[in-house]
Amino acid sequence: SNLQDVVMETSFAAQQYTQREQEKALIDVVGAVPNPGPDTVFGKNKVRVATLSDAEILKAEKMCSPEYNPKPWEEWRERLSKMSGGQDVYKEIFDIAREIPKNTAVADVKARRWWQNA
């Protein structure tokens, strides 16, 4: 159990580092923000970042999300359900993702040691 704890903590630290660096790169290297810096990929190539309104995001969700358009996703949901021993994995992820307020910055999302609560 001690080795498993060490592996989980090390993996957790690596995941936090990787996610933090990727988010930083989206801003500092790519320029994926409303006003990309001049030295970013988007800035150098005059790419404008289009932000979508809540209404447009809802429109896309209604076209694509299993919540609104379940038929195309049934096969995948069934496969995931079988692999998980009968849980609706999509619903679990959907609910967890919505525990975080919509306008929360990625940097402000507190990482959790999920295996300690399992």
N, C-alpha and C positions, 0 to 999 in steps of 0.2 A: 504494500500500500504506500510506503514511503517513496519508492521509486515512481510509482504512478503519480503521486502528488507533485514530485519534482518535474516530471514530464508535462503534466497539465499546467503547472505554473510557468514553465519555460515556454510552452506553446502559447499560453495566454500573453506573456510578455512580447513574444515575437509577433503575434497577431496585432497587438496594440501598436507596436512600433510600425509595422507594415501599413496598417490603416492610417495612422497619423501621417506618415511620409507620403502616402498616396494622395490624401486629401490636400496636403501642403503643395504637392506637385501640380495638382489640378489648378491651383491658384497661381503659384509662382512660375511654373514652367509652361503649362498649357494656356492659362489665362481664362479659365472657365468661370468668369465673374462678369457682372454687367459692364464694367469698364476695365477691360484687360490692360495690363501694363504694356508699355511699348516693347519690352524685351521678351515677352511671352510669345508662344507660337501663334496665338490668336492676334496679338498686337502687331506682330511683324507682317501678318497676312491680312490685316484689316478685317478680321472676322468679328461680326457683331454677335453678342450673346442674346438670344431671344428668350425672355422669361415668359412663362405661360401664366395666365390668370387662373384662379381657382375654377372658374367656369370651364375653361379649356381643358384643364387637367381632369375634371369630372367627365367631360365629353369623351376624352381618350379612355378613361377608366370604363365608361359604359360600353365602349366598343371592344375593349380588350380584356378587362378583368374577369376572372372566374366568378366574382360576385354578381356581375351584371350579365355576363355572357358565358354561362357554365358549360354549354355543350362541347366546344372545342377542347376543353380542359378535362373532361370526365375521365378519359383513359389515363392521363397522368396522375390525376388525383387518386384514382383507384390503385394505381401502381404504388404510389407513395404510401397510401393507407395500408396496403398489404405489407410493405417493407417495415412500417412502423408498428405493426401488430394491431392495426385497426383504428389508429388515431387519424383524424382529418388533419394531416400535416399542414396543408395550405391554410386552413382556418386557424391553427395554432400560430403560424407565422404571421398571418394577417392581424390577429389580435395583439400579439406581442409588438409588432411594428407600430401599432396605433397607441401603445402605452406612452409613447414619446410625443409631446406636443408638436404639431405640424411645423411650426416656425423655429424649432430648436436647431441651432447650428450644430453641425457634426462634431465639432470640437467640444461641445457642451454635453454630449451624450455620455453618461457615465458607463464605463465598461463593467460587466458583471461576470463573476465566476459562476457561470451557469451550472457547472457540474456539482457545485456545493449545495445547490438548491434542489437537485434532481432526486 
